[in-house]
Amino acid sequence: MSLTANSSRDTVPGSTTLWLESARKHRFALTLVFLLILPWLMPYEALAVNILIMGLYALGFNLVFGYTGLLSFGHAAFLGTGAYACGIAIATYGIGWFGGIVIGTAVATLTAAVMGVLAIRTRGIYFAMVTLALSMCVYYGLYQMQWLTGGENGLRGVNVKTISVLGLELPFINPTVKYYVVLAFVATAIWLFSRLLASPFGAVLEAIRENEERAKACGYDVARTKLVVFIISGAICGLAGALNALHLSIVPIETLHYTTSGQAVMMALLGGMGTFFGPFIGAATFLLIQDVASSMTNHWQLFVGMIFIGFVLFFPRGIWGSILHWLEGR
Amino acid sequence: MIGGFTLDLIALQLVTGVALGAIYVLLAIGLSLIFGLLNVVNFAHGAFFMVGAYVGVFLFGLTGNFWVSLVITPLMVGGLGLVVERFLVRPLYGRGIDYPLLLTFGLSYVMVEAVRITFGLTGLRLPTPPELRGAVNLGIGYFPLYRLFLIAFTGFIVAALWYFIERTRYGLIIRAGASDPEIVQVLGIDIARVWLVVFAIGTGVAGLSGILAAPLQGVTPEMGVPVLAEAFVVTVVGGMGSLGGAVIAGLLVGIVVAMTSLVAPDMAKVAIFTLMAVVLLVRPRGIMGRAGGMG
């Protein structure tokens, strides 16, 4: 029933396992090193920024999907409301870029709280359908609020040309500067994420994923834990959305559509469900496939769909999950 | 007069809602049937709906006869369902309830792109059959004949499915398979074949709803995308795995859309999702859902 990919605790510790354990202990530092050099690995820097932001989005989603075992199809609502709130704050109300990010994250967190209260009432397979439907409610709602969101044309004019940090004026339109500014936020988020997983709360999540009834019997408030996880996950995805609004200068209405939720699902599965680093590998894979395939054909989604089907059938652990599994088995 | 609308207009809009609901009913029955037996949420259901519309247009172009297309389309889409169940969904049984869902989600991408490659990006049209053009006087006003046909035909399909499941030997096996697949297997029935057939019926009905909806809304590769979300709403409102629930909820959603369109056309889509939120708060398992059917 569970969709786990990382559980080495029941294997006999060999040298590889010990090495893996120490890598796991320093997972934040290792991920950060990868993200610091990512721009040099990519064909162009805008793609690196995309991977960074979508990786954060997939990471937030993975907290619910991979770590808690709840398949949500509504995370576009958090990416989208985060992006719209940040964009509206900047473009319409002239609030600064930092305020925009804070407002975006806060609004997404609130959205997650409302959706969570409704969706948590259902279990299992219902959860995917209900989260999808609720997020589509947000989609149609904001679609209709044309005066605020620009409707089907999306929100335009989220222009941030320079940002000032500690008295320094940084040109945000420079791709390298943009990448490392975004990385500062992403790094903070994944550091907190790593702390959360290492805390007793993280252990409760694992307990719920492995056996919900047992976790309940042990006295944990499963429903409340799920709600809290859902809200934290929404906050992370909202931050990703806010950063994306700054990155793209626009917020397309499709950001809110359930196909965007599906993207998080695809990236998390491609990278490795329930792994710390997997979402970034998944985002990089997904966006590179999109980048390469769309330059050759209009029908790149055909390849994405087939590759995804192949992973579901043959490599459900995902790329990073399979690598970890292989290392653990040695 | 209620809220500035005459009673006749409200009654007419009610019938419009029922006609709209007929499509939802067929969609939700297919979803519900597949879920009730196979425990699979078919995320490609909207794509099967879309393929049904395209197959309908294709067959109509070939034969020039709507009725022939109407009969053959569900068979062809159901045939596609057979292949999908046998080669893609079947390997995933026993591997966790989320996997078939993820697979069918990926499949919907492939199906939409395959249709775009075959039929192009621009929309197509399926003309209303000549016998069903025009409108009839219902006593409260004129109503399009095709929509009346839609209501009657859906009623016929629902009755036929009900008879098949509740009154025939095969239906007995299907119901037994839903309540305890292991015992059915022990009794010497090939349960895998039952699942295969049920998946084909479910997708075939989705294809049927596609060709039925085609004359009303036009045919595009993306037409199944919003439909999937709406079919989920109907299933959640009605209760997963319940035929009766699918019928009641489908009609209810259709009526809510029609009535909201009367007052505030822009809010029709929002209204059905609000309906779902209310049902979730008041009765999380849906109108006709079984108490234990949520796991």
Chai-1 contact restraints between the chains, C-beta under 6 A:
chainA,res_idxA,chainB,res_idxB,connection_type,confidence,min_distance_angstrom,max_distance_angstrom,comment,restraint_id
A,M1,B,G96,contact,1.0,0.0,6.0,A-B,restraint_1
A,L71,B,D98,contact,1.0,0.0,6.0,A-B,restraint_2
A,L118,B,A277,contact,1.0,0.0,6.0,A-B,restraint_3
A,L118,B,L280,contact,1.0,0.0,6.0,A-B,restraint_4
A,R121,B,L280,contact,1.0,0.0,6.0,A-B,restraint_5
A,R121,B,P284,contact,1.0,0.0,6.0,A-B,restraint_6
A,T122,B,P284,contact,1.0,0.0,6.0,A-B,restraint_7
A,R123,B,M294,contact,1.0,0.0,6.0,A-B,restraint_8
A,R123,B,G295,contact,1.0,0.0,6.0,A-B,restraint_9
A,G124,B,G295,contact,1.0,0.0,6.0,A-B,restraint_10
A,I125,B,V41,contact,1.0,0.0,6.0,A-B,restraint_11
A,I125,B,I97,contact,1.0,0.0,6.0,A-B,restraint_12
A,Y126,B,M294,contact,1.0,0.0,6.0,A-B,restraint_13
A,M129,B,F232,contact,1.0,0.0,6.0,A-B,restraint_14
A,M129,B,V236,contact,1.0,0.0,6.0,A-B,restraint_15
A,L132,B,A229,contact,1.0,0.0,6.0,A-B,restraint_16
A,L132,B,F232,contact,1.0,0.0,6.0,A-B,restraint_17
A,A133,B,A229,contact,1.0,0.0,6.0,A-B,restraint_18
A,A133,B,F232,contact,1.0,0.0,6.0,A-B,restraint_19
A,A133,B,V233,contact,1.0,0.0,6.0,A-B,restraint_20
A,A133,B,F273,contact,1.0,0.0,6.0,A-B,restraint_21
A,A133,B,M276,contact,1.0,0.0,6.0,A-B,restraint_22
A,M136,B,A229,contact,1.0,0.0,6.0,A-B,restraint_23
A,C137,B,F273,contact,1.0,0.0,6.0,A-B,restraint_24
A,Y140,B,K269,contact,1.0,0.0,6.0,A-B,restraint_25
A,Y140,B,V270,contact,1.0,0.0,6.0,A-B,restraint_26
A,G141,B,V270,contact,1.0,0.0,6.0,A-B,restraint_27
A,Q144,B,D266,contact,1.0,0.0,6.0,A-B,restraint_28
A,G262,B,F105,contact,1.0,0.0,6.0,A-B,restraint_29
A,H299,B,E113,contact,1.0,0.0,6.0,A-B,restraint_30
A,H299,B,I117,contact,1.0,0.0,6.0,A-B,restraint_31
A,Q301,B,Y109,contact,1.0,0.0,6.0,A-B,restraint_32
A,Q301,B,E113,contact,1.0,0.0,6.0,A-B,restraint_33
A,L302,B,V110,contact,1.0,0.0,6.0,A-B,restraint_34
A,L302,B,E113,contact,1.0,0.0,6.0,A-B,restraint_35
A,G305,B,G106,contact,1.0,0.0,6.0,A-B,restraint_36
A,G305,B,Y109,contact,1.0,0.0,6.0,A-B,restraint_37
A,G305,B,V110,contact,1.0,0.0,6.0,A-B,restraint_38
A,M306,B,V110,contact,1.0,0.0,6.0,A-B,restraint_39
A,F308,B,G106,contact,1.0,0.0,6.0,A-B,restraint_40
A,I309,B,L103,contact,1.0,0.0,6.0,A-B,restraint_41
A,I309,B,G106,contact,1.0,0.0,6.0,A-B,restraint_42
A,V312,B,Y99,contact,1.0,0.0,6.0,A-B,restraint_43
A,V312,B,L102,contact,1.0,0.0,6.0,A-B,restraint_44
A,V312,B,L103,contact,1.0,0.0,6.0,A-B,restraint_45
